[in-house]
Amino acid sequence: MDYQSLLQEKVGQLKDENRYRHFVELERLTGRHPYALWNHPSGGREVIIWCSNDYLGMGQSEHAIEAMRDAVSAHGTGAGGTRNISGTSASIVALEDELASLHTKERALVFTSGYVANEASISALISLLDNPIILSDSMNHASIISGIRYGRAEKMIFRHNDTAHLEELLKSLPKDRHKVIIFESVYSMDGDVSPISEIVALAKKYNAMTYLDEVHAVGMYGARGGGIAQRDGIEHEIDIIQGTLGKAFGAMGGYIAGSDALCDAVRGYGSGFIFTTAMPPALAEAALASIRYLRSSNEERQKQQQQANYLKEKLRERGLPAMNSTTHIVPVMVADATKTSEISWTLLQEHNLYIQPINYPTVPRGTERLRITPGPLHTKEMIDHLVDCLDIVFRQVQPPAYQPDFPPINRLTG
């Protein structure tokens, strides 16, 4: 068996299908977000990032930087072991207390990433329940799918955000059978929001637990940055809230928040928690500083929403195929893998704007797109320039989703 040739063949298949992931080397510049330095063979070039998950620029904030700097000086760079083997620091305990308070839950548990938080928590929960069945939204994240698969539970998939279909499935199950409904608040590729209240009502009616992934919402919504469930006044009705520290909070890591019994059980049975080196104190302190700041400041959230709405308005005015997002995520449909990559590369090479292409399997074939995330540190002038450049490049590339009904013009030069 020629293993290397087999692997090269598989990589070649990705390239042939325009699914190969090209990594663009970017150096973020402290205090200058959303600018970054693009390192490429012909030399460094400054670009504007339009697709960062550091939604509010908190990874560049002095609050987080100072907290991390002080923690590194005091405690060094690593955690020293797993949570059970010398890795439980005062910093990580304080972070878990803060997260529990943020979501008005009894307890929180921190993991090394949001992916690990989902995979470890869901698989552990499955192992602890009695012959459970998982009801999962059809657009749930890969980490949720992995957790369900790893736990080896029976599952039912309900149509995306379709509560009528969810109820139909729930009705077909014995009321006393253990059930967990797993869904997200903000779906990151379409930018839409789930009907949380309706799903919670169905869970109560049919005796099911609720597991809500808020990774794209924590820090972004709610009076204290607790997410969509907090914004809608229903977080106390959710059994398990899962979030990330690596997006709006600008650090790294993931977590769950729930009852003391739940978190204690996952702590004791979740292998992804038990056997992973703990989060270093410096990262915990940086995340803690961001959370505390965003609990008291709505300025960043409000400015971000203003900029997202302004971008949507400008895209509609120009006839560019923006999807009907109701959140801070602004997807622009292309509907062709090759052309999505071409548009992304042209924006970077010719206009110094970075938006990564979103292709299969992240989204279904034929729905390839750009995913734009304007933040509070993007200016209206930057947004105007972005829309001008998108207009030019879409006219050049002519993707399937774009059907201009007016003659080409170059708005950059007038």
N, C-alpha and C positions, 0 to 999 in steps of 0.2 A: 504493500500500500504506500503510495507517494502522498504523504500527509500534506506536505507543503504545497504541492500542485493543487490538491483538493481545496485547501484554504484560499489559495490565489484565485481559483475558479469561483469560489463563493463571493470573494471581494469583487471580482470582475463583474459578477451578476448584479451586485449593488450599483456599480458604476454604470452598467448598461441601462439600468432602470432609473437612473438619476436619483438613487437613494443613498449614495455614498456621502458620508458626512465629512465635509471639508472644514477643518478647524482653522479659524482666523485668529492669529496671535495678536491679542490686544492687551496693552498695558494701561490699566486705569490710572488716572492722574489724581492724586489726593487733592481734594478741594476744588477740582475742576469738572466733576461729573455734570453732564453726560459726555464730556470729551474723553478720548483715549488715544493712545499712540498705537497705530497699526504697524507692526513689524513685518516687512516683506522684503524680498531680495533686492529691490532697487533702493531700499532705505526706508527709514521711519516716516510716517505721515500721520498727522492729526486727523481724527475722524470723530463724528458724533454717533453715539450708540442710540438706536431707537428701539431696541428689543430687549433691554435689560430687565431681569426680574428684581433688581434692586429698585423697586417701584418708586420709592420716595427718596432715594439717594442717601439712605441712612448708613450705608456702608462707607460713606465719605464724611459722616458727621463727626464733629469734634467730640461729642458726647461719647460715642462708641470708641473712637480712636484713643481718647484719653483713658477711658476705662480699661481698654485692652493693654495699652502701654504700661499703665500702673500695675496691672495684674501680671504681666510678663516679668516686670522688674521684681515683683514680690514672690512669684510662684514658679517662674520658668515657663517653658513652652509646652510641656506635655502634662497629661493627667497622671501618668505613672502606673496605670493599670485599669482593669475593669472596675465597675462600680463596687464589686465585692472584694476586689484585691487592691486596696489603697486608693482607688480612683474617685471616691465620693468626697468632693471638696465642699467647703463652706459656700463657694461660689455657685456650684451647681445646685445645691440645696436651696439657696436664695432664689435662683432662677426658677426652680420648680414651684416654690411658694408664690412667686410673682405671677407665673402662668396660671396657677390654680385660681388666684385672686382675679386675674384678668377675665377669666371665663366663668367666675362665680361657681367653681367646682371645689370639691373637698381636697383634691390632690391633682398633681400633674407629674408626668414622667418624661424625662428628656432622653432623646436618642441622638445618634450621630448624624442622621439626615431624616428628612421627611419620608423618603422612600423606605428606609429601615423602620421608621415608626409605624407606617402602614403595614408593611410585610410582617413584622414581629408581632404587632398588637392584634391584627386580624387572625393570624394563624394561631396565636396563643388563645384568643377568645374562643375560636372554633374548638380547640382541644378541651376547653373547660366546660362547654355547654353539652347538653344531652341530645345527640343526634340533630344538630342544628341545620337549618337551611338558610342560605344567604340570598337575599334579594338585592341585586346590584344593578345600578343604572347602566345602561348600555354604553355610556360615554365615560365611565369611570377610568381613572388613571391606571397606568401599567402596574404601579406599586400595589394598588388595591387588588387587581387581578392576580398578581403574584401571591399576595397574602392569602387570598381565597384558595388558590391552587395548592399552595404549600400546606394549608390546613386541611385539604382534602375533604372539604364539606360539599354537600349537594348545593347547587346554586340555581337560581332562576334569574334571568336577565329581563328587566322591564325597560320598555321603550323610553328613550331619553325624556326626562321630566314629565312623563305621562302617568299622572296619578290614577287615571281610570284603569290603565293596564296594570299598574301596581296593585290596585284593589282587587282586580280580577284574579291575579295570582295569589294574593293573600286569602281570598275567599276559598280557594281550592285546597288550602292547607288546614289541618286540624288546629284548632285554636290553642291547644295545650302544647303544640310542638314548638320547640325553641326556634326563634326566628330573629335575624338581624338584617335591618335595611341599611345598606351602605350607599352613600351618595355624596356629592360634592356641593358646595355652596356656589362658587364661581367656577365655571368650566373654562379652562385656560385657552382653548383653541377657538371657541366661538364667542367667548366673552359673555355668555348668558348666565342666568341665575336660576337655581332650583326653587321649586315651591315648598320651602321648608315647613311652613305651618301646616300645609295640607298633608305632607308626608308624616309629620309628627302625629297629626290627628288619626291617620290610618294606622300608625304603629300602636297607638293607644287602643284603638278599636279592635285590632286583631292580635294584641298581646305580643308585640315585637320590640326589640331593642333598636335604637337608632345610633348610627355611626356616621358622623358628618366630617368630611374632609374640607377644611377651611384654608388650605395652604395659600390660595390666591386671594384670600380675603382678610386674613389677620393683619392688623396694622392699617388696613385700607378702609374699613367700614366700622360703623358703630361709634358711639360717643367716646369710647376709650380705646378704640382700635381692636376690639374683640372679634370682629368679623360680621358677616351678614346676619347670623343668628342673633348677635347682640344688637345690631341695627334694628332688627325686626322684633326685638323684645321677647325672644323665644329660646335663648341659650339655656335657660334653666330646665327646659323640656327635653334637651338632647342628652342622651346617655353618655356618649363619647364624642368629644371634639378633638380632631387631630389637626395640627398646624405645623408650620415651618418657621425656622429662625433665619432662613437663607434668602428670603424674598424681601418683603416690606421692612423687616427688621434689620436687614443688611448684614447678617452674620452668617452662621452656618449651624445646621442641626435641625432636628424635628422633635415633636412631642405629642403626647395625648393628655387630655384633661378629662377627669370624670370622678366617680366616687372613690373613696378610699379603698374599698374592697376590690374594685375593678383594677386600679393601678397597682395595688399590692399583688393581685393575681398575675397580671402581665409581668410585673417585676420578677416574679418567681418562676414563671413558665415560658416567657418569651425568649427564645434562644438568641435572637438578634439583639436583645438587650443584655442578656447574661454574659455572652461571650465576646462582646465588643469593648475595646478600650474606651473609657469614659471621655466625655468632652473635656478638653483642657480648661482650666480656670480662666485663662485669658479670653477664650471664646465665650464662655458663660458670662463673664463680666461685660463684654461688649454687647451681647444680646440683651442682658439685663438693663444696661443703660439705655438702649434703644427702646425697649418696651416701656420703661418708666417715662421716658420722654414723650413717646407717642400716646401714652395714656393721658397726658396732661395737655397735649397740643393738637388742635385740629387744623392748624394752618396748612400743614403739608398735605393732608387729605383733601382739604377744600381746593387748594391750588391744583392738585393733581386732577381732580374732577373737572375743574374749569378748563384745563389744557386738553383733556380727553374730549370733552364736548366741543371745544373749538376745532380740534382736528377732525372730528366726525363731520362737523358743519362744512369745513373747507373741502373735505373729500367729496361730500355730496354735491357741493356747488360746482366742482370740477368734473363731475360725472365719473369719478373713479369708483370701482366696485367694492366699496366698504360694506361689510356685513352689518346686520342689525344688532350690534353689541349694546348691552345696557350697562356695561361696566367700564373699568379703566383699560381693558384690553380691546384694541381696535384691529380686527382682522381685515385684510384686504384680499379678496379672492382673485386667484390667477387661474386655477383649474387646469394646470398642466405642469408636470414635474420639471421638464426641461426649461420651460419658460420662467418658472419660479426661480430656478437657480440662475438663469441668465439675468433676470431683473435684479436679483440680489447682488450679483457680481458687478453689474453695470453701475448700480447705485454706489457701491464701494469704490470701484476703480475710477469712475469718472466724476463722481460727486462727493466723495468722502463721507458717505452715509452708510452705516452698517445696520442692516436688517437681515437676519438669517432666514433662509428659505425653510418653509415647513412642508415636508413631503411625507408620503406613506413610509412607515406605518403610523406615524404620529397622527395623521389625519387620513381618511379614506381616499383611495385613488380617485382622481377627478375633482378633488376639493383642495388641491394644493394652494398655499396662500403665503402672504407675508403677515406677520403678527407684530403689530406696533404697540409699544407701551410708553406713551408720553408721560413724563413725570413733572413734578413741581419745579424742577431746575431746567426744563426745556422752556424756552421763551416763545412768545407768539411769532417772533421773527424767524426762529428756527422752524416752527411748524409751517409757516408760509413757504419757506425755502424747501422743506421736505415735500410739500404738496406740489410745488413747481417741478421739482426733480422727478417725482413719481409720474406726473403728467407727461413729461418728456419721454421717460423711459417706457411707460406703457404704450405710448404712441409708436415708439421704435419697435418694441417687441411684439405688440398686438396679441396678447394672450386671449384665450377663448372667453374669459369672463368679462372682457373689456370690449365695448361696442360704442366708440365715440360717435356722436352725432353732430360734431362741429369740426371745422378745418383745423389742421395742426398749427400751433403757434409756439414760439419759444418764449416762455414767460420769464426765463432767466435773463434774457437780453432785451426783452420788450418787443 
